[in-house]
Amino acid sequence: MLTKAPRGTRDTLPSEIYKWHYVEDIIRKLCSYYGYREIRTPIFEHTELFERGVGSTTDIVQKEMYTFTDKGNRSLTLKPEGTAGVVRAFIEHKLYADALPLKMYYLSPVFRYERPQAGRLREHHQFGIECFGAQFPSVDAEIIDLAMTFFDTLGINNLQLNINSIGCPHCRKDYNAALKSYFNDNMEKLCGTCRVRLERNPLRIIDCKEEKCQALIDKAPIILDYLCDECNDHFEKLQRYLKVLGYQYIINPRIVRGLDYYTKTVFEIISNDIGAQGTVCGGGRYDGLIEQCGGPSLPGVGFGLGLERLLMVIEHQGIKIPEPAYNDVSIVSIGDEGYLKALYLASRLRAAGIFTDVDHMGKSIRAQFKRADKLGSRFCIVIGEDELSKSRFKVRNMQTGTQEEMDENTIIEYFKETANSWR
């Protein structure tokens, strides 16, 4: 057990971390173009925040949260999603006094106790966008545009954008009544969980993945038939903006998302390259969440996407992420004086921005060259007694096999001038 990671978690090894860095660099650059700045919130919060914000009737709160009592007898929970924590920080630090709308993004681990599946682990990582203070559907279109541009920048294709509106508390009241009437007539065909949902929050039934419930859901009333004038106008304008931006979409009235805080716009971006669990990005509007958590009455909209799933899509579509150079130069030394000079020269090269490796294990010359090969070193600098006596060191090109002698200062200048051509 000590040498095996807990079920539902995985290690990201040094040999693959460059893929994460590549994706994260694109996220940071793209978010800056749209005016979004990074926020970092604690990895755990007071449990009540998620019970109130995410919704007590959701599967996340009822089944999937990692909750514990600390030594002060406080109930704390590892965050199962990112939005609630950002809302709490927005309220606590009075960020609503800043220029609105306030645009933020996060890169964060999230934790859910569920059956591990492809791209969905008990500890996984999310990229999320949150925009607080803007009520117009143009912002909804903007964050969808940001998400689609992100996928396009990565070279991902074969994606499908699904949109829906789940209305506001006013029009959802009539819709919930219609759902109750319909599902009450088919009570015996519902799974046990959905029978409980029927009384507490019938909208959650639409999100059920049980096969026996799916057949009923297909024939259930749809929310679009119950939208009030304001929600209907909001949804029609969203579609107009998406068309202006050049996006094709499918109106899917069965999208409700798995969190209770959504209002009006909800959307999902689907990939057909990772099997049945094909949603790679999902989000929408949550106009009542900030007030529900104790803040001012301000609207919000955002999305979240799992980075593990994203990397799966990248792999399935054969997209090659460029692997960076980890080593430019290996210094091969002989004897104690040669080793001292190697340490000093390595420090100067690193200060000049050159990726440099030096032996720390007392290996033979042959073993040092072999290590340089494994590291993919472009050059080796050889420092032995003869080189020290002349203060000129052999610089070997490991790709061509050519070799020339240079003094210390010439070596530094040579690599500073030519490094950009390698990378």
C-alpha positions in Angstrom: 0.0 0.0 0.0 2.9 2.4 0.7 4.1 2.1 -2.9 0.8 2.4 -4.7 -1.2 5.5 -5.2 -4.8 5.5 -3.8 -7.5 4.3 -6.1 -8.8 7.0 -8.4 -5.5 9.0 -8.3 -2.5 9.0 -10.6 1.0 10.4 -10.7 2.0 12.8 -13.4 5.6 11.8 -14.1 8.5 14.1 -15.2 8.4 12.4 -18.6 4.9 13.6 -19.3 4.6 16.9 -17.3 5.5 18.9 -20.4 2.0 18.1 -21.9 0.4 19.7 -18.8 2.7 22.7 -19.0 1.9 23.1 -22.7 -1.9 23.2 -22.1 -1.6 25.4 -19.1 0.6 27.9 -21.0 -2.1 28.1 -23.7 -4.8 28.6 -21.0 -2.9 31.5 -19.4 -2.2 33.2 -22.7 -5.7 32.8 -24.0 -7.4 34.0 -20.8 -5.3 37.1 -20.9 -6.6 37.9 -24.4 -10.2 37.8 -23.0 -9.4 39.8 -19.9 -9.5 36.9 -17.4 -7.1 36.8 -14.5 -6.1 33.8 -12.4 -7.6 33.2 -8.9 -6.4 30.5 -6.5 -8.7 29.3 -3.7 -8.0 26.8 -0.9 -8.2 23.1 -1.6 -10.8 22.6 1.1 -13.7 24.8 2.2 -16.4 24.7 4.9 -18.8 21.9 4.0 -21.8 24.3 4.2 -20.5 26.2 1.2 -21.0 23.3 -1.1 -24.2 22.1 0.5 -25.7 25.6 -0.1 -23.9 26.5 -3.3 -23.7 23.2 -5.3 -27.1 22.0 -4.0 -28.1 19.4 -1.4 -30.0 17.3 -3.9 -27.1 16.9 -6.3 -25.1 13.6 -6.5 -22.0 15.6 -5.7 -23.2 16.6 -2.3 -25.2 13.4 -1.5 -22.6 10.9 -2.7 -19.3 12.2 -3.9 -17.8 14.7 -1.5 -14.7 14.0 0.6 -15.8 15.5 3.9 -14.0 15.3 7.2 -14.1 16.8 10.7 -10.9 18.7 11.7 -9.4 18.9 15.2 -11.6 22.0 15.9 -14.7 19.9 15.2 -15.4 21.8 12.0 -16.8 20.0 8.9 -14.6 20.6 6.0 -14.7 19.3 2.4 -12.1 18.9 -0.3 -13.5 21.0 -3.1 -15.6 18.9 -5.6 -15.8 21.8 -8.1 -14.3 25.2 -8.5 -17.2 27.8 -8.7 -18.4 27.8 -5.1 -14.9 28.6 -3.7 -14.5 31.4 -6.2 -17.9 32.8 -5.2 -16.9 32.6 -1.5 -13.6 34.5 -2.2 -15.5 37.1 -4.3 -17.8 37.8 -1.3 -15.2 37.6 1.4 -12.7 40.0 -0.3 -15.5 42.3 -1.5 -14.4 41.9 -5.1 -17.8 43.2 -6.2 -16.4 46.7 -5.4 -14.0 46.2 -8.4 -14.8 47.1 -11.9 -17.5 44.8 -13.1 -17.8 42.4 -14.7 -15.0 40.6 -12.8 -13.4 37.9 -15.0 -11.4 35.1 -13.4 -10.0 31.7 -14.2 -8.6 28.9 -12.2 -6.5 25.7 -12.6 -7.2 23.5 -9.7 -7.5 19.9 -8.4 -11.0 18.8 -7.5 -12.1 15.7 -5.6 -15.1 13.5 -6.0 -15.7 10.0 -4.6 -17.1 8.2 -7.6 -16.2 5.1 -9.6 -13.0 6.0 -11.5 -13.5 6.0 -15.3 -11.6 7.1 -18.4 -10.4 10.7 -17.8 -12.4 11.1 -14.6 -10.5 10.3 -11.5 -11.3 10.8 -7.8 -8.7 13.5 -7.9 -8.7 15.3 -11.2 -7.9 18.8 -12.4 -10.1 21.5 -13.8 -9.7 24.6 -15.9 -12.5 26.9 -15.0 -13.8 30.4 -16.1 -16.0 32.6 -13.9 -17.5 36.0 -14.9 -19.4 37.9 -12.2 -21.6 40.9 -12.7 -22.7 40.7 -16.3 -26.3 39.8 -17.1 -26.3 40.0 -20.9 -26.2 36.8 -23.0 -23.2 38.3 -24.9 -21.1 37.1 -22.0 -22.5 33.6 -22.3 -21.5 33.7 -25.9 -18.0 35.0 -25.0 -17.2 32.2 -22.6 -18.4 29.6 -25.2 -16.2 31.4 -27.7 -13.2 31.2 -25.3 -13.8 27.5 -24.8 -14.1 26.7 -28.5 -11.0 28.9 -29.3 -9.1 27.0 -26.7 -9.9 23.7 -28.3 -9.1 25.1 -31.8 -5.7 26.4 -30.6 -4.9 22.9 -29.4 -5.9 21.5 -32.8 -8.8 19.6 -31.4 -11.7 19.0 -33.9 -14.8 16.8 -34.2 -16.5 18.7 -31.4 -20.2 19.3 -30.9 -21.6 22.3 -29.1 -25.0 21.6 -27.3 -26.9 24.4 -25.7 -30.1 24.7 -23.6 -31.9 27.1 -21.2 -33.2 25.8 -17.9 -35.0 29.1 -17.1 -35.1 31.0 -13.9 -36.8 30.2 -10.6 -40.0 31.8 -11.9 -40.5 29.7 -15.0 -38.9 26.6 -13.5 -41.7 26.5 -10.9 -44.2 25.6 -13.6 -41.8 23.2 -15.2 -41.2 21.4 -11.9 -44.9 21.0 -11.5 -45.2 19.5 -15.0 -42.3 17.1 -14.2 -43.8 16.0 -11.0 -47.1 15.2 -12.7 -45.4 13.3 -15.4 -43.1 11.2 -13.3 -45.7 10.6 -10.6 -47.7 8.8 -13.3 -44.6 6.6 -13.9 -43.3 6.3 -10.4 -42.8 2.6 -10.5 -40.4 2.9 -13.5 -38.1 5.3 -11.7 -34.9 4.2 -10.0 -34.8 4.6 -6.2 -32.6 7.7 -6.3 -35.0 9.4 -8.7 -38.0 8.6 -6.5 -36.4 10.7 -3.8 -35.5 13.4 -6.4 -39.1 13.6 -7.5 -40.1 15.2 -4.1 -37.0 17.3 -3.5 -35.9 18.5 -6.9 -37.5 16.8 -10.0 -35.2 18.6 -12.4 -32.4 16.4 -11.1 -34.2 13.4 -12.7 -33.4 14.7 -16.2 -29.7 14.3 -15.3 -30.1 10.6 -14.3 -27.9 8.2 -16.2 -29.8 5.0 -15.2 -31.0 3.1 -18.3 -34.5 2.6 -16.8 -34.9 6.3 -16.2 -33.6 7.3 -19.6 -36.5 5.9 -21.4 -38.9 8.0 -19.3 -36.7 11.1 -19.6 -36.9 11.0 -23.4 -40.7 11.5 -23.2 -40.8 14.0 -20.3 -41.8 17.6 -20.7 -39.0 20.0 -21.9 -38.1 23.2 -20.2 -38.1 25.2 -23.4 -41.9 25.0 -23.5 -42.1 26.7 -20.1 -39.6 29.6 -20.4 -40.8 33.0 -19.3 -40.5 35.9 -21.7 -37.2 37.1 -20.2 -35.5 33.7 -20.3 -36.8 33.0 -23.8 -35.4 36.4 -25.0 -32.1 35.6 -23.3 -31.8 32.3 -25.1 -32.8 33.7 -28.5 -30.1 36.4 -28.1 -27.5 33.8 -27.2 -28.2 31.9 -30.4 -28.0 35.1 -32.4 -24.5 35.9 -30.8 -23.3 32.4 -31.5 -24.3 32.7 -35.1 -22.4 36.0 -35.4 -19.3 34.3 -34.0 -19.7 31.5 -36.6 -20.6 28.6 -34.3 -22.9 25.8 -35.2 -24.8 24.3 -32.3 -27.5 21.9 -31.3 -30.3 22.8 -29.0 -30.5 19.9 -26.5 -33.4 20.4 -24.1 -32.1 17.5 -21.9 -29.0 19.3 -20.8 -29.5 20.4 -17.2 -25.9 19.9 -15.8 -25.2 18.3 -12.5 -25.3 21.3 -10.2 -28.3 23.1 -8.7 -27.0 26.6 -9.1 -27.5 26.9 -12.9 -30.1 29.3 -14.4 -30.9 30.2 -18.0 -28.0 29.2 -20.3 -26.4 25.7 -19.9 -24.1 24.2 -22.5 -21.8 21.2 -23.1 -19.0 20.6 -25.6 -19.0 17.0 -26.7 -16.1 14.9 -28.1 -16.8 11.6 -29.9 -13.3 10.4 -29.3 -13.4 9.3 -25.7 -16.4 7.0 -25.6 -19.7 7.4 -23.8 -18.4 9.9 -21.3 -17.9 12.5 -24.1 -18.4 15.9 -22.4 -15.1 17.7 -22.4 -16.5 21.1 -21.3 -19.7 22.2 -19.6 -21.0 25.3 -18.0 -23.7 28.0 -18.0 -25.2 30.8 -16.1 -25.8 31.0 -12.3 -27.5 34.3 -11.6 -28.6 33.5 -8.0 -25.5 31.8 -6.6 -23.6 34.8 -5.3 -26.7 36.0 -3.3 -27.4 32.5 -2.2 -24.0 32.3 -0.7 -24.4 35.6 1.2 -23.2 38.1 -1.3 -24.9 40.9 -3.3 -27.5 40.1 -6.0 -25.1 39.8 -9.0 -25.3 37.4 -12.0 -22.6 34.9 -12.9 -21.6 32.7 -15.8 -18.8 30.2 -16.3 -17.5 26.8 -17.4 -15.3 24.0 -16.3 -13.3 21.4 -18.2 -11.3 18.4 -17.0 -7.6 18.4 -18.0 -7.3 14.7 -17.8 -10.1 14.3 -20.3 -8.7 17.0 -22.5 -5.4 15.2 -22.7 -7.2 12.0 -23.6 -8.9 13.8 -26.6 -5.5 15.2 -27.6 -4.0 11.7 -27.6 -7.0 10.1 -29.4 -6.8 12.7 -32.1 -3.1 12.1 -32.6 -2.1 15.7 -31.8 1.6 15.9 -31.0 2.6 18.2 -28.2 6.1 19.5 -28.7 8.5 18.1 -26.2 10.8 20.7 -24.8 14.6 20.3 -24.6 15.6 19.3 -21.1 19.4 19.5 -21.7 21.6 21.5 -24.0 25.0 20.8 -22.6 26.6 18.0 -20.6 29.9 18.7 -19.0 32.2 15.7 -18.9 35.0 16.0 -16.4 38.1 14.0 -15.3 39.7 14.3 -11.9 39.0 16.5 -8.9 40.2 19.7 -10.5 38.2 19.0 -13.6 35.1 18.4 -11.5 35.5 21.7 -9.7 35.8 23.5 -13.0 32.8 21.6 -14.3 30.7 22.8 -11.4 31.8 26.4 -11.9 31.2 26.3 -15.7 27.8 24.7 -15.3 26.8 27.5 -12.9 27.9 30.2 -15.5 26.1 28.4 -18.3 22.8 28.1 -16.3 23.0 31.8 -15.4 23.2 32.4 -19.2 20.0 30.5 -19.8 21.6 27.2 -21.0 20.2 23.9 -19.8 23.3 22.2 -18.4 24.0 18.9 -16.8 27.0 17.8 -14.7 27.9 14.5 -13.2 27.1 14.0 -9.5 28.0 10.3 -9.2 31.7 10.0 -10.0 31.0 8.2 -13.3 33.7 7.2 -15.8 34.2 9.3 -18.9 32.4 6.6 -21.0 29.4 6.6 -18.6 29.2 10.4 -18.6 29.0 10.4 -22.4 26.4 7.6 -22.3 24.3 9.7 -19.9 24.6 12.7 -22.1 23.2 10.6 -25.0 20.2 9.5 -22.9 19.5 13.1 -21.9 19.6 14.2 -25.5 22.4 16.7 -24.9 23.3 18.7 -28.0 26.8 19.3 -26.9 29.4 17.9 -24.5 32.1 20.0 -22.9 35.2 17.9 -21.9 37.3 19.1 -19.0 40.4 17.0 -18.2 44.0 17.7 -17.1 45.1 18.7 -20.6 42.2 21.1 -21.0 42.8 22.6 -17.6 46.5 23.2 -18.4 45.7 25.1 -21.6 42.5 26.7 -20.2 40.8 25.6 -23.4 38.0 23.0 -23.4 36.8 20.6 -26.0 33.2 21.3 -27.2 31.8 18.3 -29.0 28.6 18.5 -31.2 26.8 15.3 -30.3 24.7 15.4 -33.5 27.5 15.8 -36.0 30.5 14.5 -34.0 32.5 17.6 -34.8 34.7 19.1 -32.1 36.5 22.3 -31.4 38.4 23.9 -28.6 37.3 27.1 -26.8 38.2 29.1 -23.7 35.7 29.6 -20.9 34.4 33.0 -22.0 34.1 32.0 -25.6 32.0 29.0 -24.6 29.6 31.2 -22.7 29.2 33.6 -25.5 28.9 30.8 -28.1 26.1 29.1 -26.4 24.3 32.4 -25.5 24.4 33.4 -29.2 23.3 30.0 -30.7 20.8 28.7 -28.1 17.8 30.3 -29.7 18.5 28.4 -33.0 18.1 25.1 -31.2 14.8 25.7 -29.5 
